[in-house]
């Protein structure tokens, strides 16, 4: 009995020591210099540590060094990580409604409005909140990539060029589109695309242009970029472990929410600025920058129009969800709202975007109740 009491006391001391240390694991499967790591995790963690005066310190594990991309949601749920970046496309059966939204933005033409709309829906819509809760996480901020293009070893100039090509997609609508033009959709994590293009196991990837230089360096192995605008891709910048969140004081939760707003804004600015730099750098490296042919552009427009009309039924059939028409409508309305809020704003100014995001969303989130159910 005495030994048991001693062990219990030691265990309690160790637990208390860990709590006092306030060092928490954050997992990010992107390369350290990727925009969604550098802006939303590296700088975020530095700012949180400084503004909390060391009370909250995140140890950021990059490049999947803590857990791989597809295991991130489970790691957050199980407390392996207190915070992580989650791409819903890697767990489609667990996050079907989030993937409906990712299908929908295949027709989006404004990445920042899409990111902020997804963030608002994720933090305020009860269906989406419930889906994250059921998977053991609290959604606290989302991102949108810039508009996707084809990055290829075998160039796509016109509609017929895509036939038979193995094209990496992010799933959902992208996969359906590739099939519609005769290509073969391939699903691999973005971290495996470089080697796939290099070895020839894939011919192209659908990607936002910043992946040409930032982090993934596709311009080292690709030979062309086809500037066909194929929507955006959404993901969660910040998914929080509920136990970690609920043990924080109101003051610390407020601090994290404010810094997450800033991190989301910084990422979108970096994306916006990075596209032009990546395309220009690719030209200088000898990659062919291709304007898509008229038949390819028309095929995309026809596909997008039909896709949105069919999305509710397709979601019911394929993703096994209840009719998501109300969610689709809510997202479209919210995205239109953010487009108006962003009209005339300097999209290279992170402070300006942070203020808009704070004023119209994060300041209205009550840190005393948010994520506490």
DARA-V136302 format. One record per backbone hydrogen bond with DSSP energy under -0.5 kcal/mol. NH is the residue of the N-H (numbers start at 0). CO is the residue of the C=O. If there is no record, write none. Layout:
NH|CO  NH|CO
//
This chain:
4|0  5|1  6|2  7|3  8|4  9|5  10|6  11|7  12|8  13|9  14|10  15|11  16|12  17|13  18|14  19|15  20|16  21|17  23|21  23|56  25|58  26|82  27|60  33|30  36|33  37|33  38|34  39|34  40|36  41|36  42|37  44|40  45|41  46|42  47|43  48|44  49|45  50|46  51|47  52|49  53|48  54|51  56|21  58|23  58|56  59|57  60|25  60|58  61|59  62|29  63|27  64|61  70|67  71|68  74|70  75|71  76|72  77|73  78|74  78|75  79|74  80|74  81|24  82|24  83|238  84|26  85|235  87|85  89|86  90|87  91|88  93|90  94|90  98|94  99|95  100|96  101|97  102|98  103|99  104|100  105|102  106|103  107|104  113|109  114|110  115|111  116|112  117|113  118|114  119|115  120|116  121|117  122|118  123|119  124|120  125|123  128|124  129|125  130|126  131|127  132|128  133|129  134|130  134|131  135|132  136|131  137|239  139|237  142|234  144|232  147|230  148|206  149|225  150|148  150|204  151|149  151|223  152|202  153|202  154|152  156|154  160|157  161|158  162|159  163|181  164|161  166|164  166|183  167|165  167|203  168|185  173|170  175|171  176|172  177|173  178|174  179|175  180|176  181|178  182|177  183|164  184|182  185|166  187|185  191|188  192|189  193|189  195|191  196|192  197|193  198|194  199|195  200|195  201|195  202|165  203|165  204|150  205|167  206|148  206|204  208|146  210|207  211|208  212|209  213|209  215|213  217|210  218|211  219|216  220|217  221|217  222|151  223|151  224|287  225|149  226|224  226|289  227|225  228|226  229|147  229|227  231|104  234|142  235|85  236|140  236|234  237|140  238|83  239|137  240|81  244|240  245|241  246|242  247|244  252|248  253|249  254|250  255|251  256|252  257|253  258|254  259|255  260|256  261|257  262|258  263|259  264|260  265|261  266|262  267|263  268|264  269|265  270|266  271|267  272|268  273|269  274|270  275|271  276|272  277|273  278|274  279|275  280|276  281|277  282|278  283|279  284|280  285|282  286|281  287|222  288|286  289|224  289|287  291|289  292|156  296|292  297|293  298|294  299|295  300|296  301|297  302|298  303|299  304|300  305|301  306|302  307|303  308|304  309|305  310|306  310|307  313|309  314|310  315|311  316|312  317|313  318|313  318|314  319|315  320|314  327|323  328|324  329|325  330|326  331|327  332|328  333|329  334|330  335|331  336|332  337|333  338|334  339|335  340|336  341|337  342|338  342|339  344|341  346|344  348|345  349|347  352|348  353|349  354|350  355|351  356|352  357|353  358|354  359|355  360|356  361|356  362|357  363|360  364|361  365|363  366|364  368|365  369|365  371|368
//
